[in-house]
Amino acid sequence: MLLGAGRQTSKQESCSHESWKSGVCADCGAELGFYDELPDKYFAPCVHSGELVDIKYETPFYYSSNRKPVNQRTAQVYIPYGYDPETKYDVMILMPGNIWERHVWLNYADNKDHPGIKGRDIIDNLHYYGDIAPTIFVAIGSWDGGYVDRWAFQLASEIKYVLLPMICAKYSTYAEEATPEGIEAARDHFGVGGCSNGGVYAYDIGLNYDKELFGNVMVLSPKLLPIDALNEVSRGDNTYEVHMLYIGAGNREGNTKESKEEYDQLLEACPWLEEGRNTFYNTVTGVHNWQTWRTQLVNAMKVLF
């Protein structure tokens, strides 16, 4: 949330906070503050509930020289309440960690203090309170085992050539054409994020393989920073400079130290990453679980897009 709620000027209340400088909005001067724990309002059943839709798609195995085998995949799409085809929507791709299915980001309850509350409920409330712009969330599944580069390439390819064009053809987004080129032209309105090993994939997809598609990258509780992603940003080419990179973790989990080290590596290696402008690192009270990641999702969505 923005600090000083209730004491903001009318300009700050109406500002979309598109640009940050040293943690302060460059347009209106509002200060940025992240939640350590989410307030109760986000866990209340929302009268304006979005819709969840499962969308099936077929994708080649892009990492293989034999493209004939077809991989059957399903994505879960969150469509905001009151969806209007005349409104342009941001698009956020979400990836889980190992073995997890597509539904866990949006339709999985895992908070003992708020039983039954799912990620979709929190996103409903983000929209209801006007905390985020109209956003379509697309959750996809992952694979068993640790990070593997061929799976990063596979995910990046199916997102680029199959999934995102399908989403843009079906729903109203900022892409004027439902093609990789149309998405690239509107990349500040597209984001990719993940938690745990999904966060590692988000590094490689958002900063490397699909860097031309995503102006916003969210990495939560990553174990490692893929060398290809680090090498790519180290080149210093700002053609695909991110609008926002958000890295976060719980303060009591196994990957807390690693995530901060990766953040520091990226800042040191990449001349166009600037802390407080287009790059933030944040920890919240928590361990390696969905309570931590949903708190971090709310924080990240305050500055993405």
C-alpha positions in Angstrom: 0.0 0.0 0.0 1.1 3.6 -0.2 2.1 5.1 3.1 -0.1 7.8 4.6 -3.4 6.4 3.4 -6.1 8.9 4.2 -3.5 11.7 4.2 -2.6 11.5 0.5 -3.3 14.4 -1.8 -5.9 14.1 -4.5 -3.1 13.9 -7.0 -1.6 11.0 -5.1 -4.9 9.2 -4.8 -5.6 9.4 -8.5 -2.0 8.7 -9.7 -1.3 5.4 -11.4 2.3 5.4 -10.0 3.9 4.4 -13.3 7.4 5.5 -12.4 9.4 5.1 -9.2 12.5 6.9 -8.0 14.3 5.8 -4.8 11.1 4.2 -3.7 9.0 7.3 -4.3 6.5 7.9 -7.1 8.2 10.1 -9.6 4.9 11.6 -10.7 3.1 12.4 -7.4 5.7 12.0 -4.6 3.8 9.2 -2.8 6.0 6.9 -0.7 5.9 3.1 -1.3 5.3 0.7 1.6 5.0 -3.1 1.4 2.8 -5.3 3.6 4.6 -7.6 6.0 1.3 -9.4 6.6 -1.9 -8.9 4.6 -4.7 -7.0 6.3 -8.0 -8.8 6.9 -9.8 -7.0 4.1 -8.0 -9.2 1.5 -9.3 -12.4 3.1 -13.0 -11.4 3.2 -15.3 -13.0 0.7 -15.7 -10.5 -2.1 -19.1 -9.6 -3.5 -17.4 -9.0 -6.9 -15.9 -12.4 -7.6 -14.0 -13.0 -10.8 -14.4 -16.1 -13.0 -12.0 -19.0 -13.3 -11.8 -20.8 -16.7 -9.7 -23.8 -17.7 -8.3 -23.5 -21.2 -6.7 -26.4 -23.0 -4.0 -26.0 -25.6 -1.6 -28.2 -27.5 2.1 -27.3 -27.8 5.0 -29.0 -29.5 8.0 -30.1 -27.5 10.1 -27.1 -28.5 13.3 -28.3 -26.7 13.3 -31.4 -29.0 14.5 -31.5 -32.6 11.5 -33.7 -33.3 8.5 -31.3 -33.1 5.9 -33.9 -34.0 5.0 -35.0 -30.5 2.3 -32.8 -29.0 2.1 -31.8 -25.3 -1.4 -31.5 -24.0 -1.6 -28.6 -21.5 -4.2 -26.7 -19.5 -4.0 -23.2 -18.2 -6.3 -21.7 -15.6 -7.4 -18.2 -16.4 -8.8 -15.6 -13.9 -11.1 -13.1 -15.5 -12.0 -10.1 -13.4 -15.5 -9.4 -12.3 -17.4 -7.3 -14.8 -15.1 -8.2 -17.6 -15.6 -5.7 -20.5 -14.3 -6.4 -23.9 -14.0 -2.7 -24.5 -11.5 -2.4 -21.6 -7.8 -3.3 -22.0 -6.5 -5.7 -19.4 -2.9 -6.3 -18.1 -1.9 -10.0 -18.2 0.1 -11.8 -15.5 1.4 -15.3 -16.0 1.9 -17.3 -12.8 4.0 -20.4 -12.3 4.2 -22.7 -9.2 7.1 -24.7 -8.0 7.8 -28.5 -8.3 5.0 -30.9 -9.1 2.3 -28.3 -8.5 -0.7 -28.2 -10.8 -2.1 -25.1 -12.5 -4.8 -24.5 -9.9 -2.6 -23.8 -6.9 -1.9 -20.1 -7.5 -5.6 -19.3 -7.9 -7.8 -22.0 -6.5 -6.0 -23.6 -3.6 -6.6 -22.9 0.1 -3.5 -23.0 2.3 -3.8 -20.5 5.1 -4.6 -21.9 8.6 -5.6 -18.4 9.8 -8.0 -18.0 6.9 -9.3 -21.4 6.0 -11.0 -21.7 2.7 -9.5 -18.5 1.3 -7.8 -19.0 -2.1 -5.6 -16.9 -4.3 -8.6 -15.9 -6.4 -10.3 -14.3 -3.3 -7.3 -12.1 -2.6 -7.1 -11.1 -6.3 -10.9 -10.3 -6.2 -10.3 -7.9 -3.3 -7.3 -6.3 -5.0 -9.6 -5.4 -7.9 -12.5 -4.5 -5.6 -10.5 -2.0 -3.6 -8.9 -0.6 -6.7 -5.4 -1.6 -5.7 -4.5 -2.9 -9.1 -5.5 -2.1 -12.7 -7.9 -4.6 -14.4 -5.7 -7.7 -14.8 -6.1 -11.2 -16.2 -4.1 -13.8 -14.4 -3.0 -17.0 -16.2 -1.8 -19.9 -14.1 0.2 -22.8 -15.6 1.6 -26.0 -14.2 5.2 -27.0 -13.6 7.3 -30.1 -13.7 8.7 -32.5 -11.1 12.3 -32.0 -10.0 14.6 -29.0 -9.8 15.2 -26.3 -12.4 16.1 -27.7 -15.8 17.1 -25.4 -18.7 15.2 -27.4 -21.4 12.0 -26.9 -19.4 12.6 -23.1 -19.2 13.0 -23.1 -22.9 9.9 -25.2 -23.3 7.8 -23.0 -21.1 9.1 -19.8 -22.7 8.3 -21.2 -26.2 4.8 -22.4 -25.5 4.0 -19.1 -23.7 5.3 -17.1 -26.6 3.9 -19.0 -29.6 0.8 -20.7 -28.2 -0.5 -19.6 -24.8 -0.2 -15.8 -24.9 -1.4 -15.4 -28.5 -4.4 -17.6 -27.5 -5.2 -15.4 -24.5 -4.9 -12.2 -26.5 -7.2 -13.6 -29.2 -9.8 -14.6 -26.6 -9.7 -11.6 -24.3 -9.1 -7.9 -24.5 -5.5 -7.0 -23.7 -3.1 -4.2 -24.6 -1.8 -6.2 -27.5 -3.3 -4.9 -30.8 -2.5 -8.2 -32.5 -2.6 -11.7 -31.0 0.9 -12.4 -32.1 4.3 -12.4 -30.4 5.0 -9.1 -32.2 1.8 -7.6 -31.0 2.6 -8.6 -27.4 6.1 -7.2 -27.7 4.7 -3.8 -28.7 2.7 -3.8 -25.4 5.2 -5.6 -23.2 4.8 -3.2 -20.3 1.3 -4.6 -19.8 2.5 -8.2 -19.7 4.2 -9.9 -16.7 5.5 -13.3 -15.7 6.1 -14.6 -12.2 6.6 -17.7 -10.1 7.5 -19.0 -6.6 10.2 -21.4 -5.6 11.4 -23.3 -8.7 8.7 -21.3 -10.6 10.6 -18.2 -9.6 13.8 -19.6 -11.1 11.8 -20.2 -14.4 10.5 -16.7 -14.2 14.1 -15.4 -14.1 15.0 -17.3 -17.3 11.7 -16.6 -19.1 11.3 -12.9 -18.2 15.0 -11.8 -18.4 16.2 -14.2 -21.1 14.1 -16.4 -23.4 11.0 -14.2 -23.5 12.5 -10.8 -22.5 10.9 -9.1 -25.5 7.4 -10.1 -24.3 7.6 -9.3 -20.6 8.2 -5.8 -19.1 7.3 -7.1 -15.6 9.0 -10.0 -13.8 8.1 -11.3 -10.3 10.5 -13.8 -8.7 9.6 -15.3 -5.3 11.8 -17.5 -3.1 14.1 -18.6 -5.9 16.9 -21.1 -5.1 19.2 -19.9 -7.9 19.7 -17.4 -10.7 20.2 -19.2 -14.0 23.5 -18.3 -15.5 21.9 -17.6 -18.9 19.6 -15.0 -17.4 22.5 -13.3 -15.6 24.6 -13.3 -18.7 21.8 -11.8 -20.8 21.3 -8.8 -18.5 25.0 -8.4 -18.1 25.3 -7.5 -21.7 23.9 -4.1 -20.8 21.6 -3.9 -23.9 18.6 -1.9 -22.7 16.4 -2.7 -25.7 14.3 -4.9 -23.4 14.9 -3.1 -20.1 12.2 -4.2 -17.6 9.4 -1.9 -16.4 9.7 -3.6 -13.1 11.6 -6.5 -11.5 10.3 -7.6 -8.1 12.2 -10.2 -6.0 10.8 -11.4 -2.7 11.0 -14.1 -0.1 9.9 -15.0 3.4 12.3 -14.0 6.2 12.4 -17.4 7.7 12.8 -19.8 4.8 15.7 -21.7 3.2 15.9 -19.4 0.2 16.0 -16.0 1.9 19.7 -15.6 1.7 19.9 -16.9 -1.9 17.2 -14.6 -3.1 19.0 -11.5 -1.7 22.3 -12.6 -3.1 20.7 -13.0 -6.6 19.2 -9.6 -6.3 22.6 -8.0 -5.5 24.2 -10.0 -8.4 21.6 -8.6 -10.9 22.0 -5.0 -9.7 25.8 -5.3 -9.9 25.7 -6.9 -13.4 23.0 -4.9 -15.1 23.4 -1.2 -15.7 19.7 -0.6 -16.4 18.5 -2.2 -13.2 18.1 0.5 -10.6 17.0 -0.1 -7.0 13.9 1.9 -6.1 13.1 2.7 -9.7 12.5 -0.5 -11.7 13.9 -3.1 -9.2 12.7 -4.0 -5.6 13.7 -6.6 -3.1 11.4 -7.4 -0.2 11.0 -9.9 2.6 7.8 -10.6 4.6 7.3 -12.6 7.8 7.0 -16.2 6.7 8.5 -19.4 5.5 8.5 -21.2 2.1 4.7 -21.5 1.7 1.7 -20.0 0.0 1.0 -17.6 2.8 4.3 -15.9 2.0 3.9 -16.0 -1.7 0.4 -14.5 -1.7 1.5 -11.7 0.5 4.4 -11.1 -1.9 2.0 -11.3 -4.9 0.0 -8.4 -3.4 3.2 -6.4 -2.8 4.5 -7.1 -6.2 1.2 -6.1 -7.9 1.5 -2.7 -6.3 4.5 -1.9 -8.5 4.2 -4.1 -11.5 2.5 -2.7 -14.6 
